[in-house]
Amino acid sequence: MPDKLSRVGVVAEPAPAGPPLLASRLAPAALPEPVVLRPRLLARLDEGTAGPVTVVSAPAGWGKTTLLASWVRAVTGDGAPAWVSVERGDTGERLWAYVAAALRAAARGEGDVAPVPDRPPRPDQLELLAAALAARERPVLLVLDDLDRITEPAALAGLEFLLRHAEQRLRLVAGARTDLALPLHRWRLAGELTELGPAELAFTDDEVADLLTAHAVPVPATAVRRLRERTGGWAAGLRLAALAARGRPDPGRRVEQFAGDQPEVAGYLREEVLAGWDADARELLARTTVADAVCADLADALAGRGDSGPLLAGLARDGAFLHRDDSSPPWYRCHPLLADLFRAELSRLPAGELRALHLRAVGWYAGNGRPAEALRHALSAGRWDTATELFIDRWPDLAPYDRDAPAGPAPAAPPAEAVRRDPELALAAAAERAYAGDPATAADRLRAAVAAAGSLAAPRRDRFRRLATALELTLARAAGDHAQVRAAAGRLLATRTRSGPDDDPRSARGEDADVRAVAGTALGLAGLDEGDLRVAATAFADALAAARTAGRQRTELVAASRVALLAAIRGELRAAERTAREALALSPCRGWACRTDCAHAHLALAVVALHRDQPAEAAARLAVTGPVEEEPVAAALAALCRARLCRDAGDPAAAHRLLLAARERLGARPAAREVANWLLVAQAELDGARGDPDGARALLADRVRDAGGPAGALAVALARAELRAGDPGAAGHTLPDWDGPESADWPLPVRLDAGLLAAVLARRGGDERRAGRILERVLELAEPEGFRRLFTRADEEVRDLLAGHLDSGTAHWSTVSELVRTADEHSADEPAGPRERSGGAAGDGLDEPLTERELTILRYLQSILSNVEIAGELSLSVNTVKTHVRNIYRKLDATRRREAVRRARELRLI
């Protein structure tokens, strides 16, 4: 009888309670071909099963079951996982029947001698199953797919009991569409929980390419990237796209056109995703997709309700189909395919109802400093007068500065009759398209506006010319044509008028500030992209002042973030920090908009933190500077920061790779020579620190020859390379005057670096007093800005110089004391030297051992305490302490405190 049952897919259990068990639920279902293996996720599961609980949680279509089944099939031999597919309607008793059967099968497969109870355990008999599992030689892996279908608290409590009392012999892997009612927080806090959600399950570009290849859908790399963006890496969406494109004569075009309102995608979303949603939540999200992204306040305005915040937060909890950013208050963005579906539904609303929705959006955006979005919705609602007024009043804020600016659906072009009556309406429509990243359509609408403007009266004609020129400037920027940007900026500046009362923001003076803000920002962006930092700094400073005068926060954010970055690069750390924080506090720097500008402000703060030797802060800021990677010059500055952090962390190879990649990407930008030199200098410093001063010297010498002689950072780096190569004379000859008029325009970090090198050379030459004077001048320049890293991460010789400066007297005693202490801490973290690694006994190599009292005083010499303070700590006379210090120096063959401490560490005395 058992054989006959097994042939029809039924597992006969010894005297089971209830109906027989289905074999199909005790093994993964056959996977739809072709299957794309995802090694990174299989590895995560392998790692996760070293702990008690792994949860793979995401809504429908994210590939949970496919991943788990692929993983189970990949685990062969001993330790193959037990599998249970949970079905809707399963009771706790039914779950335990399948769990017991799966565990028995796993035990038989491994030949484990520990018995598993024959009968499914009742809730009060779980101790028998826990004891049986605890007696196993090896842990058993149990996969429960769709575990969220179990809603009985007693069943889940029993599962948690089993995990706690099975002596680590049960490893659970759970697949779920929703949160599990298990005490996951307990395992999470203990570091014993592995979680894979939509963010991890989302396909990468490479995995999308593999999936399309497996489906025989050849497309270019750009189409792969766009498909991944359109689907958000959602597995079901990607498979539907691949199936739709397979066998088509132009699969790339089919992939490009893939959208969520197509019947097969819309059907899946309705049946598998939206079917489980609350009606209120679905209605709210449908209404809010008229906007690209929403906060709770905007959602309330669009949906006419007051409880959007909790609903949005709940929908975004798993991050699968509603994404939440990290701003405060948070902004939410619907999954692209789901947004397609909802917008298709909105388009079928009565015209008056849809127009009212757009007008609600206009009112909210216009009142909350988002004129671009307000303009788009005014055009979508057909409110031509409102659109024109928004454009005329807010045109400086409509220049697109952020590559991630939300576009949303394109409004229809205004009718020709409306444009003939008001050519500025066509300018408004062109500005909306330019902001949305559609320069071709923007140019067409600009031409239509110019054609209709011939009959304008003089006052309006002048305004039209100014607004049209501003649009030409925007389009020149979009094309990346810096020559045209400068020409258009010049024409825009020529439209200025200079009269009008100060207190009228729409007076000629206010318009003049607008013109200067927009033109200056465009010139600054062009200069920064070319790498001409001085031109960019001047243009941005003028633009920032004008934007603040005109009250244009969007333009102020763009200029302030770059002003902060350029100030940080020049070493004006206090001004950079203040300006960057002011930029990040501006209202446009919230939500998804303006990410590039915020990234520049974060990069400025990263540079500040690096110079102040705050590596954790610098790394945290660099982690949110991703958008600057699209700009080679800004990306090079970020790479400099990352490379120095890598070097400080003891990974020079990673630092070297970063610098080489940045140099290659920077390419041949003649105006970016200063940035290119900084990258080269950092690379030479790495070579010198790794024991290749000749390589560093050769690398720098070639660039110096190209530059027609040493200057600035190159000269300082070459002097250091000469010193490391053992030629202090050549170093002194190469090092320029770092504190004279010719170096006044050097970035402060370069001047400070040169000053420290000059002090070291003076000390090498035996002129201690001159070395002290130079060091005091360096400290005088560095202390107000908070520079620390160039001291605390410097060579041993600089650290000795600082320690000696404490004894000789300084006006910056507390600062130097702290620098010495921090430098000692960093030095202690460095890899051990040859003497420390030799393994000999402490004190080996001394002709005369130190006494106990001398060892005590030696430990105090590591600190920044003076002899007088050490005497007070030990209740000794100062003369006694001095005598012991002299004996320590003699026995350690040292002449200075720092040298004695270093020698003692080598001998492992301290």
C-alpha positions in Angstrom: 0.0 0.0 0.0 2.8 2.5 0.8 4.4 2.0 -2.6 1.1 2.5 -4.4 0.4 5.7 -2.5 3.9 7.1 -3.2 3.4 6.5 -6.9 0.5 8.9 -6.9 2.3 11.6 -4.8 0.9 10.7 -1.4 3.2 9.9 1.6 1.8 7.3 3.9 2.6 8.1 7.5 2.5 5.6 10.4 -1.0 6.1 11.8 -1.2 9.8 10.9 -3.7 12.1 12.5 -5.7 13.6 9.6 -5.5 13.1 5.8 -2.4 11.8 4.1 0.5 14.1 3.2 1.3 15.2 -0.3 4.8 14.4 -1.5 4.6 17.5 -3.7 4.7 19.7 -0.6 7.8 18.0 0.8 10.0 19.0 -2.1 10.5 22.2 -4.2 8.3 22.5 -7.2 9.9 22.3 -10.7 11.3 25.6 -11.6 10.2 27.4 -14.8 13.0 27.2 -17.4 15.3 28.9 -18.0 16.6 29.5 -14.4 19.3 32.1 -13.8 21.5 31.0 -10.9 22.5 33.9 -8.6 25.7 33.0 -6.8 25.7 36.1 -4.6 22.3 35.1 -3.1 23.1 31.4 -2.8 26.2 32.4 -0.9 24.1 34.6 1.5 21.9 31.6 2.2 24.9 29.4 2.8 26.2 32.0 5.3 22.9 32.5 6.9 22.3 28.8 7.7 25.3 29.0 10.0 22.9 30.7 12.4 19.4 29.6 13.6 17.1 31.7 11.4 17.2 33.0 7.8 14.2 34.9 6.4 13.6 35.6 2.7 10.8 38.1 2.7 9.2 40.0 -0.1 5.8 40.3 -1.9 4.8 38.3 -4.9 7.2 37.9 -7.8 10.5 38.8 -6.2 11.9 35.3 -6.7 11.8 33.9 -3.2 10.6 30.4 -4.0 12.9 30.2 -7.1 15.9 31.2 -5.0 15.1 28.8 -2.2 14.5 25.9 -4.6 17.7 26.6 -6.5 19.6 26.7 -3.2 18.0 23.4 -2.0 18.9 21.7 -5.3 22.5 23.1 -5.0 23.0 21.5 -1.5 23.9 17.9 -2.2 25.0 15.0 0.0 24.9 15.2 3.7 22.9 18.1 5.1 20.4 18.4 2.3 17.6 20.7 3.5 14.1 19.4 4.5 11.4 21.3 2.6 7.8 22.1 3.4 5.5 24.2 1.2 2.9 25.9 3.4 -0.5 26.3 1.8 -3.4 28.7 2.6 -5.7 27.2 5.2 -3.0 25.1 6.9 -3.7 24.7 10.6 -1.0 24.4 13.2 -1.6 20.6 13.4 -1.3 20.3 9.6 2.0 22.3 9.7 3.5 20.0 12.3 2.5 16.9 10.4 4.4 18.1 7.4 7.4 19.4 9.5 7.6 16.0 11.2 7.5 14.2 7.9 10.2 16.5 6.4 12.5 16.0 9.3 12.0 12.2 9.3 12.9 12.2 5.6 16.0 14.3 6.2 17.1 12.0 9.1 16.7 8.9 6.9 18.6 10.5 4.1 21.5 11.2 6.4 21.4 7.9 8.2 21.1 9.8 11.5 20.7 7.5 14.4 18.7 10.1 16.5 15.0 9.2 16.1 12.4 11.7 15.1 9.0 11.0 16.6 6.7 9.1 14.2 3.6 11.0 15.0 3.2 14.8 14.4 3.8 16.4 17.8 0.9 18.0 19.6 1.8 21.5 20.9 2.3 20.0 24.4 4.6 17.3 23.0 7.1 19.6 21.2 9.7 18.7 23.8 10.0 15.2 22.2 10.8 16.7 18.8 13.2 19.2 20.4 15.0 16.4 22.2 15.2 14.4 19.1 16.7 17.3 17.1 19.1 18.1 19.9 20.4 14.5 19.8 21.4 14.7 16.1 25.1 14.8 15.2 24.6 17.5 12.6 22.1 20.4 12.4 19.1 19.9 10.1 18.1 22.6 7.6 14.4 23.1 7.4 12.9 25.3 4.6 9.3 26.5 5.2 8.2 28.3 2.1 5.3 30.8 2.5 5.4 30.5 6.2 3.4 33.7 6.5 0.3 31.7 5.6 0.4 30.2 9.1 -1.5 32.6 11.4 -2.2 30.4 14.5 -0.1 32.0 17.3 0.3 28.6 19.0 1.9 27.1 15.9 4.4 29.9 15.5 5.1 29.9 19.3 5.8 26.2 18.9 8.3 26.8 16.1 10.0 29.4 18.2 10.1 26.9 21.1 11.7 24.3 18.9 14.4 26.7 17.7 15.3 27.7 21.2 15.5 24.2 22.6 17.0 22.1 19.8 20.5 22.9 20.9 21.4 24.7 17.6 20.5 21.5 15.7 17.7 23.1 13.8 18.4 25.8 11.2 15.2 27.5 9.8 15.0 29.1 6.4 11.6 30.8 6.0 10.1 32.3 2.8 7.3 34.8 3.3 5.4 37.5 1.5 4.7 39.5 4.7 6.2 40.0 8.2 6.3 36.8 10.3 4.8 36.7 13.7 8.0 35.3 15.1 10.2 37.1 17.7 12.7 38.0 15.0 14.0 41.0 17.0 15.5 38.6 19.5 17.6 36.9 16.9 18.3 40.2 15.2 19.7 41.7 18.4 21.8 38.6 19.0 23.3 38.8 15.5 21.8 35.4 14.6 19.3 36.5 12.0 20.0 36.7 8.3 17.4 38.7 6.3 17.0 38.9 2.5 14.4 41.4 1.3 13.5 43.1 -1.9 16.7 45.2 -1.8 18.8 42.0 -1.9 16.5 40.0 -4.2 16.4 42.8 -6.8 18.4 41.8 -9.9 21.6 43.6 -10.7 22.5 44.8 -14.2 24.7 41.7 -14.7 21.9 39.4 -13.5 19.4 41.1 -15.8 21.8 40.6 -18.7 22.1 36.9 -17.7 18.4 36.5 -17.6 17.9 38.1 -21.0 20.7 36.0 -22.5 19.1 32.8 -21.0 15.8 33.8 -22.8 17.6 34.5 -26.1 16.9 38.2 -26.0 20.0 40.1 -27.2 19.9 43.8 -26.3 22.5 46.5 -25.8 23.9 47.3 -22.4 21.9 50.6 -22.2 18.7 48.6 -22.7 19.7 46.2 -19.9 20.3 49.1 -17.5 17.0 50.8 -18.5 15.0 47.6 -18.0 16.6 47.1 -14.6 15.6 50.7 -13.7 12.0 50.3 -15.1 11.4 47.0 -13.2 13.4 47.9 -10.0 15.1 44.5 -10.4 11.7 42.8 -9.8 12.1 39.2 -10.9 8.5 38.7 -12.2 8.7 41.9 -14.2 12.0 41.0 -15.7 10.7 37.6 -16.8 7.6 39.0 -18.3 9.7 41.5 -20.2 12.0 38.7 -21.5 9.1 36.6 -22.6 7.5 39.5 -24.4 10.7 40.3 -26.3 11.7 36.8 -27.1 11.4 36.0 -30.8 10.7 39.6 -31.7 12.6 41.1 -34.7 13.6 44.1 -32.5 13.9 42.9 -28.9 15.7 46.0 -27.8 12.8 48.2 -28.8 10.4 45.9 -27.0 12.4 46.0 -23.9 12.6 49.8 -24.0 8.8 50.0 -24.3 8.1 47.6 -21.5 5.7 49.2 -19.0 3.4 48.3 -16.1 0.1 49.1 -18.0 0.7 46.3 -20.5 -2.0 43.6 -20.1 0.3 40.7 -18.9 2.1 43.0 -16.4 -1.1 44.7 -15.2 -2.8 41.4 -14.7 0.0 40.0 -12.6 0.1 43.2 -10.5 -3.6 43.2 -9.9 -3.9 39.5 -9.0 -0.7 38.9 -7.1 0.3 42.2 -5.6 -2.7 44.5 -5.2 -5.2 41.7 -4.3 -3.8 41.6 -0.8 -3.8 45.4 -0.3 -6.3 47.3 1.8 -8.8 49.3 -0.3 -7.8 52.5 1.4 -4.1 51.9 0.7 -4.7 51.1 -3.0 -6.9 54.2 -3.4 -4.3 56.4 -1.7 -1.4 55.1 -3.9 -3.5 55.4 -7.1 -4.3 59.1 -6.3 -0.7 60.0 -5.3 0.9 58.6 -8.5 -0.3 61.8 -10.2 3.0 63.0 -8.6 6.4 61.4 -9.0 7.0 61.2 -5.3 5.0 62.2 -2.3 5.4 63.0 1.4 2.5 62.5 3.8 1.4 66.1 3.6 1.3 66.1 -0.2 -0.5 62.7 -0.1 -3.1 64.2 2.2 -3.6 67.1 -0.1 -4.0 64.9 -3.2 -6.3 62.3 -1.6 -8.3 64.7 0.6 -7.5 62.8 3.8 -5.4 63.2 7.0 -4.0 59.7 7.6 -1.7 59.2 4.7 1.5 59.0 6.8 0.7 55.7 8.6 -0.6 54.2 5.4 2.4 55.1 3.3 4.8 54.0 6.1 3.0 50.6 6.2 3.2 50.1 2.4 6.8 51.0 2.4 7.9 48.8 5.2 9.3 46.0 3.0 10.5 48.5 0.3 9.2 46.3 -2.5 6.6 48.4 -4.3 6.8 51.7 -2.4 10.3 53.1 -1.7 11.0 55.5 1.2 14.0 57.8 1.3 15.9 58.7 4.4 14.8 62.4 4.6 12.7 63.9 7.3 9.8 63.9 6.7 10.2 60.9 4.4 9.3 60.9 0.8 7.8 57.9 -1.0 8.1 56.8 -4.6 6.0 54.1 -6.2 7.6 51.2 -8.1 7.8 52.3 -11.8 5.6 49.4 -13.1 3.0 49.9 -10.5 3.0 53.6 -11.1 2.4 52.9 -14.8 -0.6 50.8 -13.8 -2.1 53.5 -11.5 -1.5 56.3 -14.0 -3.3 54.3 -16.6 -6.2 54.0 -14.2 -6.0 57.8 -13.5 -6.2 58.6 -17.2 -9.6 56.9 -17.3 -11.1 59.2 -14.7 -13.5 61.9 -15.8 -11.6 64.9 -17.1 -12.9 67.2 -14.4 -11.8 64.8 -11.6 -8.3 64.4 -13.1 -8.0 68.2 -13.6 -9.0 68.7 -9.9 -6.3 66.3 -8.9 -3.6 68.2 -10.9 -4.8 71.5 -9.4 -4.5 70.1 -5.9 -0.9 69.2 -6.8 -0.3 72.8 -8.2 -1.4 74.4 -5.0 0.7 72.1 -2.7 3.9 72.4 -4.9 3.6 76.1 -5.4 3.2 76.7 -1.7 6.1 74.4 -0.7 8.9 75.8 -2.9 8.6 73.3 -5.8 7.8 75.4 -8.8 8.9 72.9 -11.4 6.4 70.3 -10.3 3.8 73.0 -9.9 4.4 74.1 -13.5 4.1 70.5 -14.8 0.7 70.0 -13.1 -0.6 73.4 -14.2 0.2 72.5 -17.8 -1.4 69.0 -17.3 -4.5 70.6 -15.9 -4.7 73.0 -18.9 -4.4 76.1 -16.7 -2.4 78.2 -19.1 -2.5 81.4 -17.2 -1.4 79.7 -14.0 1.5 78.0 -15.9 2.7 81.3 -17.5 2.5 83.1 -14.1 4.5 80.4 -12.4 7.2 80.5 -15.1 7.5 84.3 -15.2 7.7 84.5 -11.4 9.9 81.4 -10.7 12.0 81.0 -13.8 15.4 80.9 -11.9 14.2 77.9 -9.9 13.2 76.0 -13.1 16.8 75.5 -14.3 17.5 71.8 -14.1 20.6 71.2 -11.9 20.1 67.7 -10.7 20.3 64.6 -12.9 17.8 62.9 -10.7 15.1 65.6 -11.0 11.7 63.9 -11.1 10.2 64.0 -14.6 6.7 62.4 -14.3 4.4 62.1 -17.3 4.9 64.7 -20.0 2.0 67.2 -20.3 0.5 67.7 -23.7 1.8 70.7 -25.6 -0.4 73.9 -25.2 -2.7 74.5 -28.2 -1.4 76.7 -31.0 -4.1 79.3 -30.4 -3.0 79.7 -26.7 0.6 80.1 -27.8 -0.3 82.8 -30.3 -2.1 84.7 -27.6 0.7 84.3 -25.1 4.1 83.2 -26.5 5.5 83.0 -22.9 3.2 80.0 -22.4 5.3 78.2 -24.9 8.4 79.2 -23.0 6.8 77.8 -19.8 6.2 74.5 -21.6 9.7 74.5 -22.9 11.1 75.1 -19.4 9.0 72.2 -18.1 10.5 69.8 -20.7 14.0 71.1 -20.1 13.7 70.5 -16.4 12.3 67.0 -17.1 15.4 66.1 -19.1 13.8 66.3 -22.6 15.9 68.9 -24.3 14.7 68.0 -27.9 11.1 68.8 -27.1 12.2 71.8 -25.0 14.0 73.2 -28.1 11.0 72.7 -30.3 8.8 74.6 -27.9 11.3 77.3 -27.5 11.3 77.8 -31.3 7.6 77.9 -31.4 7.6 80.6 -28.7 10.2 82.7 -30.6 8.1 82.4 -33.8 5.0 83.7 -31.9 6.7 86.6 -30.1 7.3 88.9 -33.0 4.3 91.1 -32.2 5.0 91.6 -28.5 5.2 95.2 -27.2 8.5 96.6 -26.0 8.2 95.9 -22.2 7.0 92.3 -22.7 9.5 91.8 -25.6 12.4 92.6 -23.2 11.1 90.2 -20.6 10.6 87.5 -23.3 14.1 88.0 -24.5 15.5 87.5 -21.0 13.4 84.4 -20.4 14.2 82.9 -23.8 17.9 83.5 -23.3 17.7 81.7 -19.9 16.2 78.7 -21.7 19.0 78.8 -24.3 21.5 78.7 -21.4 19.7 75.7 -19.9 19.8 73.9 -23.3 23.5 74.7 -23.8 24.2 73.2 -20.3 22.1 70.1 -21.2 24.2 69.6 -24.4 27.5 70.0 -22.4 28.6 72.7 -24.7 30.7 75.0 -22.4 31.4 77.5 -25.1 27.7 77.9 -25.8 27.1 78.1 -22.0 29.5 81.1 -21.7 28.0 82.8 -24.8 24.4 82.3 -23.5 25.4 83.5 -20.0 26.9 86.6 -21.5 23.7 87.3 -23.4 21.7 86.7 -20.3 23.8 89.1 -18.2 23.4 91.7 -20.9 19.6 91.7 -20.3 20.1 93.1 -16.8 18.4 96.3 -15.7 19.8 98.1 -12.7 17.1 100.3 -11.3 14.2 99.8 -8.9 13.5 99.9 -5.2 15.4 97.5 -3.0 12.3 96.3 -1.2 10.4 95.0 -4.3 11.6 91.4 -5.1 10.1 91.6 -8.6 11.7 95.0 -9.3 14.5 95.5 -11.7 17.0 95.0 -8.9 15.4 91.7 -8.0 15.5 90.6 -11.6 19.1 91.6 -11.8 19.9 89.3 -8.9 18.0 86.5 -10.6 20.0 87.0 -13.8 23.3 87.0 -11.9 22.4 83.9 -9.9 21.4 81.8 -12.9 24.3 83.0 -15.2 26.8 82.7 -12.4 25.7 79.2 -11.5 25.9 78.1 -15.1 29.4 79.5 -15.4 30.4 77.9 -12.2 29.1 74.5 -13.3 31.0 74.8 -16.6 34.2 75.7 -14.8 33.9 72.9 -12.3 33.2 70.3 -15.1 36.3 71.5 -16.9 38.3 71.4 -13.7 39.1 75.1 -13.4 38.5 75.4 -9.7 39.4 79.1 -9.4 37.0 80.2 -12.1 34.3 77.9 -10.6 34.8 79.3 -7.1 34.5 82.9 -8.3 31.3 82.2 -10.3 29.7 80.2 -7.6 30.5 82.9 -4.9 28.8 85.6 -7.0 25.8 83.3 -7.8 25.4 82.4 -4.1 25.3 86.0 -3.1 22.8 86.8 -5.9 20.6 83.8 -5.1 20.4 84.9 -1.5 19.5 88.4 -2.5 16.8 87.2 -4.8 15.5 84.5 -2.3 16.0 81.7 -4.7 16.7 78.6 -2.5 17.0 76.1 -5.3 19.8 78.1 -6.9 21.2 78.9 -3.5 21.5 75.1 -2.8 23.4 74.5 -6.1 25.8 77.3 -5.5 26.2 76.8 -1.8 27.0 73.1 -2.1 29.8 73.8 -4.7 31.1 76.8 -2.7 31.4 74.6 0.3 33.3 71.9 -1.7 35.7 74.3 -3.2 36.3 76.0 0.2 37.1 72.6 1.7 39.5 71.8 -1.1 41.3 75.2 -0.5 41.5 74.3 3.2 38.9 76.8 4.5 37.4 74.2 6.7 35.3 76.3 8.9 33.7 78.2 6.1 33.2 74.9 4.1 31.5 73.2 7.1 29.2 76.2 7.8 28.2 76.6 4.1 27.6 72.9 3.6 25.4 72.6 6.6 23.5 75.6 5.6 23.0 74.0 2.1 21.7 70.8 3.6 19.3 72.7 5.8 17.6 74.3 2.8 14.1 73.0 2.1 14.9 71.9 -1.5 17.5 69.5 -0.1 14.7 67.2 1.1 13.1 64.3 -0.7 14.4 62.8 -3.9 15.0 66.1 -5.7 18.5 67.7 -5.6 20.4 64.6 -4.7 23.4 65.7 -6.8 23.6 69.1 -5.0 23.2 67.5 -1.6 26.0 65.0 -2.5 28.4 67.9 -3.2 27.6 69.3 0.3 28.2 65.9 1.8 31.5 65.6 -0.1 32.6 69.0 1.3 31.9 67.7 4.8 33.8 64.5 4.0 36.9 66.6 3.0 36.5 68.6 6.2 36.3 65.4 8.3 39.3 63.9 6.6 41.5 66.9 7.3 40.3 66.8 10.9 41.2 63.1 11.2 37.6 61.9 11.7 37.6 58.8 9.4 34.2 57.5 10.5 32.5 60.8 9.8 34.4 61.1 6.4 33.4 57.6 5.4 29.7 58.2 6.4 29.6 61.4 4.3 31.3 59.7 1.3 28.7 56.9 1.4 26.0 59.4 0.2 28.0 61.1 -2.5 27.1 58.6 -5.2 25.6 61.2 -7.6 29.0 63.1 -7.9 30.4 60.0 -9.7 28.8 61.3 -12.8 31.1 64.3 -12.8 34.7 63.4 -13.4 36.2 66.3 -11.5 34.0 66.0 -8.4 34.5 62.2 -8.6 38.3 62.7 -8.6 38.0 64.8 -5.4 35.9 62.0 -3.8 38.4 59.4 -4.9 41.2 61.4 -3.2 39.3 61.3 0.0 38.6 57.5 -0.3 42.2 56.8 -1.2 43.5 58.6 1.9 41.0 56.8 4.1 42.2 53.5 2.6 45.8 54.4 3.2 45.1 55.3 6.8 43.2 52.0 7.2 46.3 50.1 6.0 45.1 49.3 2.5 47.4 51.1 0.1 46.5 48.7 -2.8 42.9 49.9 -2.7 44.0 53.5 -2.5 46.2 53.0 -5.5 43.4 51.5 -7.5 41.1 54.4 -6.7 43.7 57.0 -7.7 44.5 55.3 -11.0 40.7 55.0 -11.9 40.2 58.7 -11.1 43.2 59.8 -13.2 41.9 57.7 -16.1 38.4 59.1 -15.9 39.6 62.7 -15.5 41.2 62.3 -18.9 42.8 65.2 -20.8 41.1 68.2 -19.3 43.7 71.1 -19.7 42.0 73.2 -17.0 41.9 70.3 -14.6 45.7 70.1 -14.3 45.6 71.1 -10.6 43.2 68.2 -9.8 45.3 65.9 -11.9 48.4 66.9 -10.0 46.7 66.2 -6.7 45.9 62.7 -7.8 49.5 62.2 -9.0 50.9 63.5 -5.7 48.7 61.2 -3.7 49.9 58.3 -5.9 53.5 59.3 -5.3 53.0 59.5 -1.6 51.7 56.0 -1.6 54.8 54.8 -3.5 57.1 56.6 -1.1 55.3 55.3 2.0 55.5 51.7 0.5 59.3 52.0 0.3 59.7 53.1 -3.3 61.0 56.7 -3.1 62.8 56.4 -6.4 59.5 55.4 -8.1 57.8 58.4 -6.5 60.5 60.7 -7.5 60.5 59.5 -11.1 56.7 59.8 -11.3 56.8 63.4 -10.1 59.8 64.4 -12.1 58.0 63.6 -15.4 55.1 65.9 -14.5 57.4 68.7 -13.2 59.1 68.6 -16.6 55.8 68.9 -18.4 54.8 71.8 -16.1 58.0 73.7 -16.8 59.3 73.5 -13.3 58.1 72.6 -9.8 55.3 74.5 -8.2 52.7 74.1 -5.5 51.7 70.5 -4.6 54.0 69.0 -7.2 57.0 70.8 -5.7 56.2 69.8 -2.1 55.7 66.2 -3.1 58.9 66.1 -5.1 60.8 67.5 -2.2 59.4 64.8 0.1 60.4 62.2 -2.4 63.9 63.5 -2.5 64.1 63.4 1.3 62.8 59.8 1.4 65.3 58.9 -1.2 68.1 60.1 1.2 68.9 63.5 -0.4 67.9 66.3 2.0 69.9 68.8 0.0 67.9 68.2 -3.1 64.7 68.3 -1.0 65.6 71.7 0.4 66.5 73.0 -3.0 63.2 71.7 -4.5 60.9 72.9 -1.7 59.6 76.4 -2.6 58.9 79.2 -0.2 55.7 78.0 1.4 55.0 81.2 3.5 55.8 83.9 1.0 53.7 85.9 -1.6 54.2 83.3 -4.3 52.5 80.6 -2.3 49.7 82.8 -1.0 47.2 81.3 -3.5 48.1 77.7 -2.7 45.5 75.6 -1.0 46.1 75.7 2.7 46.7 71.9 3.0 49.6 72.2 0.5 51.1 75.2 2.4 50.9 73.3 5.7 52.4 70.2 4.2 55.2 72.3 2.8 55.7 74.0 6.2 56.0 70.6 8.0 58.5 69.4 5.5 60.6 72.6 5.9 60.6 72.1 9.7 61.8 68.5 9.3 64.6 69.7 6.9 65.6 72.4 9.4 65.8 69.8 12.2 67.7 67.4 9.9 70.2 70.2 9.4 70.7 70.7 13.1 68.8 74.0 13.4 66.3 73.1 16.1 65.3 76.7 16.8 64.4 77.3 13.2 62.5 74.0 13.1 60.5 75.1 16.1 59.7 78.5 14.6 58.5 76.9 11.4 56.4 74.4 13.3 54.9 77.2 15.4 53.9 79.0 12.2 52.4 75.9 10.8 50.4 75.4 14.0 49.3 79.0 13.8 47.8 78.4 10.4 46.4 75.0 11.0 44.7 75.4 14.5 41.9 77.9 13.6 40.7 75.5 10.8 41.0 72.4 12.9 43.6 70.6 10.7 44.8 67.4 12.5 45.4 64.6 9.9 48.6 66.0 8.5 50.1 65.8 12.0 48.5 62.7 13.4 49.0 60.5 10.3 52.5 61.9 9.5 55.8 60.1 9.4 57.6 59.3 12.6 59.9 62.3 12.1 57.0 64.7 12.3 55.7 63.0 15.4 59.1 63.4 17.0 59.1 67.1 16.0 55.8 67.6 17.7 56.9 65.8 20.9 60.0 67.9 21.0 58.0 71.0 20.5 56.1 70.3 23.8 59.4 70.5 25.7 60.7 73.6 24.0 57.5 75.6 24.6 54.6 76.5 22.3 51.6 78.8 22.3 49.5 75.8 21.1 50.4 73.5 24.0 47.0 71.8 24.4 46.6 71.3 20.6 50.1 69.8 20.3 49.5 67.6 23.3 46.4 66.2 21.8 48.1 65.7 18.4 50.9 63.8 20.0 48.5 61.6 21.9 46.5 60.8 18.8 49.6 60.2 16.7 50.8 57.8 19.4 47.4 55.9 19.2 47.7 55.7 15.4 51.3 54.6 15.7 50.3 51.8 18.1 47.7 50.6 15.5 50.3 50.3 12.8 51.8 46.9 11.9 54.5 45.8 14.3 58.1 46.5 13.3 60.8 43.8 12.9 61.9 44.0 16.5 58.3 43.5 17.8 57.8 40.5 15.5 61.0 38.8 16.5 59.4 37.1 19.5 62.2 37.7 21.9 61.7 38.4 25.6 60.8 41.9 26.7 64.0 43.9 27.2 66.2 41.6 25.1 69.0 43.7 23.6 69.6 45.9 26.7 73.1 45.9 28.2 71.7 47.1 31.5 68.0 46.4 32.5 65.7 49.1 33.7 64.7 49.2 37.3 61.1 48.9 38.4 61.0 52.7 39.2 62.5 53.4 35.7 59.9 51.2 34.1 57.1 53.1 35.9 58.5 56.5 34.7 58.9 55.0 31.2 55.2 54.3 31.1 54.5 57.9 32.0 56.8 59.1 29.2 54.3 57.8 26.7 51.8 60.4 27.9 51.9 64.2 27.3 52.7 64.8 31.0 55.8 67.0 31.7 58.5 66.0 34.2 56.9 68.2 36.8 53.5 66.5 36.3 55.0 63.0 36.4 56.8 63.9 39.7 53.4 65.0 41.1 51.7 61.8 40.0 54.4 59.7 41.7 55.0 61.9 44.8 58.7 62.3 43.8 60.9 65.3 43.5 61.4 66.8 40.0 65.1 66.2 40.3 64.5 62.5 41.1 62.3 62.2 38.0 64.9 63.9 35.8 67.6 61.5 37.1 65.5 58.5 36.2 64.7 60.0 32.8 68.5 60.4 32.1 69.1 56.8 33.1 66.3 55.6 30.8 67.8 57.6 27.9 71.2 56.1 28.6 70.1 52.5 28.9 67.8 52.8 25.8 70.5 54.6 23.8 68.2 57.5 23.2 68.6 61.2 23.3 65.0 62.4 23.3 61.7 61.3 24.9 60.1 60.3 21.7 63.1 58.2 20.7 63.1 56.5 24.1 59.4 55.6 23.9 59.9 54.1 20.4 62.9 52.1 21.5 61.0 50.8 24.5 58.1 49.7 22.3 60.5 47.9 20.0 61.9 46.0 23.0 58.3 45.4 24.3 59.0 47.1 27.5 55.7 49.1 27.2 
